[in-house]
């Protein structure tokens, strides 16, 4: 198990460098077009958290990528990172007690391990998802409720930075 965790982390680190380079290229290109427009970058979430809440490799990797995105975004003016990790990963399990209960249930079933067959089974189940904010179409992307929560986080960030203007046409 330890060797596979090391291999996963090595792969993530290598891919992260490429990702950061591409993100810098993208942000530089956007800034060439408009030096002053506010940009709100939405982070990523763990779509299978409710099934594997105690699998650190997944959660740590996603948090590492979000930190990388934040670090790159900080280099540019009027660039704001919008975190959706907690609201979207945790879904309706927003309290610590609810998440602890999820972890206890998961430990009984999976013992802190993830197998590819389990992930494929979750992703192909068109009738159910433990996370009420994730679509059952692919068990990965947000559903309408999930998008509402994401839009709310974006709007709060926009209001916080007061760097946008609504123009009615």
C-alpha positions as CSV (number, residue, x, y, z in Angstrom):
1,X,0.0,0.0,0.0
2,X,2.8,2.5,0.9
3,X,4.5,1.9,-2.4
4,X,1.4,2.6,-4.4
5,X,0.7,5.7,-2.4
6,X,4.3,6.9,-3.2
7,X,3.7,6.1,-6.9
8,X,0.4,8.0,-6.9
9,X,2.0,11.0,-5.3
10,X,4.9,11.0,-7.7
11,X,2.4,10.9,-10.7
12,X,0.4,13.7,-9.2
13,X,3.5,15.9,-8.6
14,X,4.6,15.4,-12.2
15,X,1.2,16.2,-13.7
16,X,0.9,19.2,-11.4
17,X,3.9,20.8,-12.9
18,X,2.5,20.5,-16.4
19,X,-0.9,21.7,-15.2
20,X,0.7,24.8,-13.6
21,X,2.5,25.6,-16.8
22,X,-0.7,25.3,-18.8
23,X,-2.6,27.4,-16.3
24,X,0.0,30.1,-16.5
25,X,-0.2,30.1,-20.3
26,X,-4.0,30.3,-20.1
27,X,-4.0,33.2,-17.6
28,X,-1.3,35.0,-19.6
29,X,-3.3,34.7,-22.8
30,X,-6.5,36.0,-21.0
31,X,-4.5,39.0,-19.5
32,X,-3.2,39.9,-23.0
33,X,-6.8,40.2,-24.1
34,X,-8.0,42.1,-21.1
35,X,-5.6,43.4,-18.3
36,X,-8.3,44.6,-16.0
37,X,-11.2,42.0,-16.1
38,X,-11.8,40.2,-12.8
39,X,-11.4,36.5,-13.2
40,X,-13.0,34.0,-10.8
41,X,-11.4,30.5,-11.0
42,X,-13.5,27.7,-9.5
43,X,-11.7,24.9,-7.8
44,X,-12.4,21.2,-8.0
45,X,-14.1,18.8,-5.7
46,X,-14.1,15.1,-4.9
47,X,-17.2,13.5,-6.6
48,X,-16.7,10.2,-4.7
49,X,-16.1,11.6,-1.2
50,X,-19.4,10.3,0.2
51,X,-18.3,6.8,-0.8
52,X,-14.7,7.0,0.3
53,X,-14.4,9.8,2.9
54,X,-11.4,8.4,4.6
55,X,-9.3,7.6,1.5
56,X,-6.6,10.3,2.0
57,X,-5.0,9.8,-1.4
58,X,-8.1,11.1,-3.2
59,X,-8.8,14.0,-0.8
60,X,-5.1,15.0,-0.5
61,X,-4.6,15.0,-4.3
62,X,-7.6,17.2,-4.9
63,X,-6.6,19.6,-2.1
64,X,-3.0,19.7,-3.6
65,X,-4.4,20.6,-7.0
66,X,-6.6,23.3,-5.5
67,X,-3.6,24.8,-3.7
68,X,-1.7,24.8,-7.0
69,X,-4.5,26.6,-8.7
70,X,-4.6,29.2,-5.9
71,X,-0.9,29.7,-6.0
72,X,-0.9,30.3,-9.8
73,X,-3.9,32.6,-9.6
74,X,-2.2,34.7,-6.9
75,X,0.4,35.8,-9.5
76,X,-2.2,37.7,-11.5
77,X,-4.1,40.8,-10.7
78,X,-7.9,40.6,-10.1
79,X,-7.8,36.8,-10.2
80,X,-9.9,35.1,-7.4
81,X,-10.1,31.5,-6.4
82,X,-13.5,30.2,-5.5
83,X,-13.4,27.0,-3.4
84,X,-16.2,24.5,-3.9
85,X,-14.4,21.6,-2.3
86,X,-16.4,21.3,0.9
87,X,-19.8,22.1,-0.4
88,X,-19.6,19.8,-3.4
89,X,-17.5,17.0,-2.0
90,X,-19.4,16.8,1.3
91,X,-22.8,17.3,-0.3
92,X,-25.5,17.2,2.3
93,X,-23.0,15.9,4.9
94,X,-21.8,19.4,5.9
95,X,-21.4,18.9,9.7
96,X,-18.4,17.2,11.2
97,X,-20.7,14.7,12.9
98,X,-22.3,13.7,9.6
99,X,-18.9,13.3,8.0
100,X,-17.7,11.2,10.9
101,X,-20.7,8.9,10.5
102,X,-19.9,8.6,6.8
103,X,-16.3,7.6,7.6
104,X,-17.5,5.0,10.1
105,X,-19.9,3.5,7.6
106,X,-17.2,3.5,4.9
107,X,-14.6,1.8,7.1
108,X,-17.0,-1.1,7.7
109,X,-17.5,-1.6,4.0
110,X,-14.2,-0.6,2.3
111,X,-11.6,-0.6,5.1
112,X,-10.1,2.6,3.8
113,X,-9.3,1.2,0.3
114,X,-10.6,1.9,-3.1
115,X,-10.7,-0.6,-6.0
116,X,-11.2,0.4,-9.6
117,X,-14.3,-1.9,-9.8
118,X,-15.9,0.1,-6.9
119,X,-15.4,3.4,-8.7
120,X,-16.8,2.0,-12.0
121,X,-19.8,0.7,-10.2
122,X,-20.5,4.1,-8.6
123,X,-20.0,6.0,-11.8
124,X,-22.4,3.7,-13.7
125,X,-25.2,3.6,-11.2
126,X,-27.8,5.8,-12.9
127,X,-30.4,5.6,-10.1
128,X,-28.5,6.7,-7.0
129,X,-25.7,8.9,-5.6
130,X,-25.0,9.3,-1.9
131,X,-24.2,13.0,-2.6
132,X,-27.4,14.9,-3.3
133,X,-25.4,17.6,-5.2
134,X,-24.0,15.1,-7.8
135,X,-25.9,14.1,-10.9
136,X,-26.9,10.5,-11.2
137,X,-26.4,10.7,-15.0
138,X,-22.6,10.2,-14.6
139,X,-22.2,10.4,-10.8
140,X,-19.4,12.9,-11.4
141,X,-20.8,16.3,-12.5
142,X,-23.1,18.5,-10.4
143,X,-26.9,18.3,-10.6
144,X,-29.1,21.4,-10.5
145,X,-28.8,21.7,-6.7
146,X,-25.0,21.3,-7.0
147,X,-24.8,24.1,-9.6
148,X,-26.9,26.3,-7.4
149,X,-24.4,25.8,-4.5
150,X,-21.5,26.5,-6.9
151,X,-23.2,29.7,-8.2
152,X,-23.8,30.8,-4.6
153,X,-20.1,30.4,-3.8
154,X,-19.2,32.3,-7.0
155,X,-21.6,35.1,-6.2
156,X,-20.3,35.5,-2.6
157,X,-16.8,35.8,-4.0
158,X,-17.9,38.3,-6.6
159,X,-19.6,40.4,-3.9
160,X,-16.6,40.1,-1.5
161,X,-14.2,41.4,-4.1
162,X,-16.6,44.0,-5.4
163,X,-14.8,43.9,-8.7
164,X,-17.6,43.3,-11.2
165,X,-20.4,45.3,-12.7
166,X,-23.8,44.2,-13.9
167,X,-25.1,46.0,-16.9
168,X,-28.7,45.5,-18.0
169,X,-28.9,45.7,-21.8
